[in-house]
Structures are given as structure tokens and as C-alpha cells.
Amino acid sequence: MKRKHRWSALGIVLCVACSLAAQEKPGTIAALEFQKPKNSMLPQYEAGRKQKAAWHKQQNDPLPLFVWETLSGEDTGTYIVGRLGQHWADLDKPAIPDEADLAEFQKVVGNYVDSITTRYYEFMPKVSNPTADKTPSKYSEILTFHVRYGKSSDFRSAISRVYDGTVKTKWPVNYLWYELASGGPTGVFVLVLPHANWADFEDKPEVKPFRDMLKEAFGQAEADSIVDRIDASVKEETSAIVQFHPELSYLPGK
């Protein structure tokens, strides 16, 4: 009987430990709102975003709220607002109640917004090479891949092999992969390339081009196979540039 109780107690301890480990593991969900300001109301919108950031500070919000502006592409002028690194379960118990957050948004920002689209993306850490910075880079190049139906597994496999190549060759390029989890068509993958400034968009002679990196890592035949698998999987690719706005964002401790 005592042995049975010991095993039962051990089982409880293991369950608690596993639960705590799961909570401590960094979240992968990016909850983002794509907000389009009304025509001629951009100054009011940005002023409202600053007020909203100040409100989060007053509430002692423990989580950052990031704001980016879309500088190119069909969504030029759209602001992206949201939080990164969350678990789905975090959305059940937000640090600030959703009702209070929405009320403040409507008070200081809502009147200046023409439309809002909410999307949830899942970060793919196993195939990404992010920077060590805790805040976003000043600019980011956003490449969106629309994958053919039934080809998502092929695409994931190909970009996983690309990651293997970057590690093998120590390719000095930072990048982050996300997959759209909700808020749009299925099979959408997003590649984020951080840039410190506009000059950083220039080609760098000291960095091997993408195809040359793959050739060095795996040889010509496999390099061609990887590229062919990506090409065969993707039906459309779009690009955009976004700018991070720290003055509109809420950054705890600042």
C-alpha cells in the first residue's frame, strides 16, 4: 500500500513538473491586428497609439505590444499591432482583461481606424535563425509564400533542409519563419528578414548567395532538388517592407 502511494505521489510530481516545463517553454503564437487608418487621420491615429501605449504602462502590463508600419506592397499604410511569443492558453488569461483593453482602444484609437483584420501566426523555431535582440529590427523584409494545396509538407521539408544548410555553412543571415494559423487561407508561410537600416538591404559581397550556400552545403544536385521542391510547392510569392515604431509601441521597462 505504501509503495502504491509513493508511485501515486511521484506521478503527481511528474505531472506538475511537465506542466511547469510547458509553461516555461517560450510561446510561438504571434497575435496580430492589421489596422488601416482612415484617410487624412494618420496623425490622430498615431497620437492615439501613443496614448494606448501610455495606458499599458499605467496598467503595468508585463507584455510588450509592438507596432509596425507597412511601407510597401498592397497593404502600404497599414499598421500591424500585436504581441509575439505567446501560448494559445495565454489568450484565455490576458494580463489586461479584453474588455478593458477594447474599451481603451475604442476611446483613443478606434475612431481613426478604417478597418481591422486579425491574424494568428505560429513561429517556426526549428527552421529559423533569429537575432539575439529582444526588440524587432528597425525594418523587416516580409516574404509571403502561398503554398499549393497538399504541398505544405513538401514546403516544410524543403525549408527544413535549407536550415540544415545554413547551419552547416554558418551562413551569416538572420531570418524567421512563421505559418499562418488562423485569419486567412491555409498554406501561407511568412519569411521575415530583419534589417538594421536601409543600407542593410544592399547585397553583401562577403555573404554567399542563397543557391551558392546550398551548393556548398549539399552539392549541386541536392541544392537544385531543394530549390525545385520549393518552386513546385509555391503558387504565389509576395514581398513587403515594414518599419518598427518603438515610439508607438509599449515596451515594459521603458
N, C-alpha and C positions, 0 to 999 in steps of 0.2 A: 504493500500500500504506500509506504514512504517513497519507494522508487517511482511509483506512478505519479505521486505529487511532484517529485523532483523533475520528471520529464514534462509534466504539465507547466510547471513554472518556467522551465527552460524554453518551452515553446512560446510562452507569452513574451519572455525577454527577447527572443529572436524576432517575433512579430513586431515588437516595439522598435527594435534596432533597425529592422528593414524599413519600417515606416519613416523613422527619422532620417535614414540614409536617403530615401526617396525625396523627402522634403528638402534636404540639404543639396541635392543634386541640382545644378543650375537649370532653370526652365528654358524652354526652347520656343515658346509662343510669342510672336510679335502681334499685338493687338493694335491695329492702325485705323485711323479715320482719315479719309481723303476729303478735305474741306475746300470747296470752291468759293472764295469771297465774291460778294456781289460787285458788279461793275461800279467803279468810282468810289468804292467803300473800303479799299485796301488799307488806308491809314487808320480808319476806325477798327478794322479787323485786327490789325497788328497791335493797336493800343489795347484792345480787348484781350488779346492773348497775353500781353504783359500783365494786365490786371489778374488774369486767371492764374498765371504763374505765381504772382504775389499771394494770391489766395491759398494756393497749395502750400506755400511756405508758412502762412499763418496757421494752417491745419496740421503742420508738422508731418506732412506726407513723407513717408520713408522711401518712396519710389520716384525715380525721375520721370518726367513727362517731356518727351522730345518733340521738337518741331522742325520740319524741313520744308523748303520751298522748291517746287518743281520748276526748273529753269529751261527745259527743252522738251520737245515732243508734244503729242496731242493734249497732254494734261498740263501744259505750261500755265503757271499761275495758280495751280492747285497746291494747297499746303497739306502736308502729311503730319498728323499728330498722333502720338501713341506711346505705348510702353513696350519695352523689349524684355526678353529673358524671363517670361512668366510661365507658370504651370497652368494648365486648364483649371485646376482646382482653386488657384488664386482668384479667379474671376468670381467664385462663389463667396469669397470673403474679402472684398476690396478694402484697402486701408481707409479709404474715404467712401461712405455709402453712395451708391449710384444715384440715389435721389438728390442728395446734396450736391454732388458733382454736376448733375444735369441742370439743377436749378441755377447754379453759379454760371454755368456755360450760357444758358439762355439769357441771363441777366447782363453779362458783359460781352458776349461774342455772338450769340445766336442771331441777332437782328442783322448782322453783316454777312451772313453766310447764305449763299445761293443754294448749295446742295452738299450733302454728306453721303459718302459711301464707306461702309465699314468692311474691312477685310482682316482675316486672321491668317498669318503665315507661320510655318514651322521651320525654325532654323535647323540646318543640317550640319552639326558639328563634325561628323566623321569625314566629311569631304571638304571642309572649309579650312582656311588659313588666315584667321583674323589677326588684326594688330593687337598689341597689348594695351592700347588706350581704352580707358573706361568710358570716354565720351566719343561720339561719332566724329569722323573727319570733317573738315570744312565742306568738301564736296564729295559726292559719290556718283559713280557711273553705274546706272541701273540697266542691266540687260535682261529682258524678259523673254523666256522661251516657252512657246506654246507647243506642247508635245502631242503627237498624233495619238488617237485613242488606241489603247492596247500596247503602246510603246514606252510607257513610263518606266517599266523595269529595265528595258534596254538603255534608256537615257541615264537612269541612276547608276547602272553598271558602268557605263562609259565615263561618267564624271567621277566615279569612284576610282577608276583606273587612272584618270587624269591626276587625281590627288596623289595616287601612289607615285606617279612620275614626278610631281613637284617635290615630294619628299625625297625621292631617290637622287634627284639632281640638285636639291637645295635651291630650287627656283625662288628668287627673292621677290615674289609678288604676293601681296595680301589679297584675299578675296573671301566672300561669304556666300553660301548657297542657302536659299530659302525655297520652300514649296508652299504654294497657296493651299491652305486647309479649308477655308470657307470664304465665300463672298465673291465668287466668280466661277469661270469654267474650270473643270478638272484638268489635270495635266499641265499646270502652269508652274514653272520654276523660275526663280529670280536670282541672278548673279550680281552681287554688289562689289564694286571695285572702289576702294577708298582712295581719295586724292587729297593731299595737304593744301594744294593751291592749283591755279590754272596751269602753271608751268609743269606740274606733275603729270598732266595729260600727254605731254610730248613722249614720243618713242624714246626709249633709253638704249643707246648703243651697247651698253655693258650688260643688258639683260637679253638673254636669248629669246627669240620669238617663240610663240606657243608651239608651233609644229616642230621647230628645232629642238625644243626641250623634250617633247615626246620621243623624237628620233633618238636623242642621246640616252633617254631612259630605257627604251624598249626595242630600238632598231626601227628601220624604215617600215617594214611590213606591219608590225603591230601599231605603230604610230598612225599609219594610213587606215588601219582597221578601226581604231578608236574614233578618228575623225569621221569615217564613213558611217559608223553607228550613230554618232550624234546627228549628222546630216540626215540620215534616214528616219530618225526619230522626230525631228523638229519640222513642224509645218509653217511656223512663223516666228520671227525674232524681232523685237523692237528695242530701242535704246532711249535713254533719257539721262539727264543730269539733275541731281538735286543738291541743294545747299542747306547745310545745317544752320539753324538760327539759335545760338545759345541765349541771346537776349529775349527770345520769345518762349524759351523752354524753361521748365522747372528742374533745377539741379540741386538736390539736397546738399546742404552744407555750404552753399554759395549764396 
